[in-house]
Amino acid sequence: MRPVVAFLLTLTVFVALSAIAAKAPDKIVFETKMGNVTFNHKAHVDRAGGKCETCHDKLFPQSRKPINFKQGMHKPAEKAQKSCGACHHPGGKAFETKGNCKKCHVRK
């Protein structure tokens, strides 16, 4: 019986550590020629009431792989209401990109 308990304890610890390791970063920085964009993931999760499915996977892949949206941002994303443009478009839940460059792009 003890080997079973030891196995279950080991499995529980492994699952718990995997969950901690899989935690998304609070902020993600995208380097751009117009100034870096810092995406505050924690703030967006809080606004979504902790519901990851609000954005994942329909708008963004849930992955640690680099995200490259350079060709599909701003007008194309707003028009298609994809990626950031799903909320950030005229009349959307959040500010539109037009005229609000400095809200996302920060030059040092």
C-alpha positions in Angstrom: 0.0 0.0 0.0 2.8 2.4 0.7 4.2 2.4 -2.8 0.7 3.5 -4.1 0.6 6.3 -1.6 4.1 7.4 -2.5 3.2 7.3 -6.2 0.0 9.3 -5.7 1.9 11.9 -3.6 4.6 12.2 -6.2 2.0 12.6 -8.9 0.2 15.3 -6.9 3.4 17.2 -6.4 4.3 16.9 -10.1 0.8 18.2 -11.2 1.0 21.1 -8.8 4.5 22.1 -9.9 3.4 21.8 -13.6 0.5 24.1 -12.9 2.8 26.7 -11.3 5.3 26.4 -14.1 2.5 26.9 -16.7 1.3 30.2 -15.1 1.2 32.9 -17.7 3.5 35.9 -17.2 1.9 39.1 -15.8 3.4 41.2 -18.6 4.6 40.4 -22.1 6.8 42.8 -24.0 6.7 43.0 -27.8 9.5 44.9 -29.5 8.5 47.2 -32.3 10.1 50.0 -34.3 7.4 52.4 -33.0 8.3 51.7 -29.4 7.9 48.6 -27.3 4.4 47.4 -26.4 4.0 46.0 -23.0 0.9 43.8 -22.8 -0.4 43.6 -19.2 -1.8 40.1 -19.2 -2.7 40.2 -15.5 -4.9 43.3 -16.0 -6.6 41.8 -19.0 -7.3 38.5 -17.0 -8.7 40.6 -14.2 -11.0 42.5 -16.6 -12.2 39.2 -18.0 -13.1 37.9 -14.5 -10.4 35.3 -14.7 -12.0 33.6 -17.7 -9.1 32.6 -19.9 -11.5 31.4 -22.6 -12.5 35.0 -23.2 -9.3 35.3 -25.4 -7.8 31.8 -25.5 -7.8 30.0 -28.0 -10.3 32.0 -30.2 -8.1 35.2 -30.3 -4.7 34.0 -29.2 -3.0 30.6 -29.0 -2.4 29.6 -25.4 1.3 28.9 -25.8 4.8 29.9 -24.7 5.8 30.2 -28.4 6.6 33.7 -29.6 3.6 35.6 -31.0 4.1 37.5 -34.2 1.1 39.7 -35.0 3.1 42.5 -36.8 1.4 41.9 -40.2 -2.1 41.6 -38.8 -2.3 44.4 -36.3 -4.2 47.7 -36.2 -6.6 48.2 -39.1 -6.6 44.5 -40.3 -7.1 43.3 -36.7 -9.8 45.9 -36.0 -11.7 45.2 -39.2 -11.6 41.4 -38.6 -12.1 41.9 -34.9 -9.2 39.4 -34.3 -6.4 39.4 -31.8 -6.2 42.8 -30.0 -8.7 44.2 -32.5 -11.5 42.0 -31.0 -11.9 44.6 -28.2 -9.7 47.5 -29.4 -11.8 48.8 -32.4 -14.2 51.7 -32.9 -17.2 51.1 -30.6 -15.5 48.1 -29.0 -15.0 47.2 -25.3 -11.7 49.1 -25.2 -10.0 52.1 -26.8 -9.5 51.9 -30.6 -5.9 52.1 -31.9 -6.4 55.2 -34.1 -5.0 58.2 -32.3 -4.0 56.1 -29.2 -0.5 55.0 -30.3 1.1 56.1 -27.0 -1.2 54.0 -24.9 0.6 50.9 -26.2 3.8 52.0 -27.9 6.5 53.4 -25.5 9.8 54.8 -26.7 12.7 54.9 -24.3 
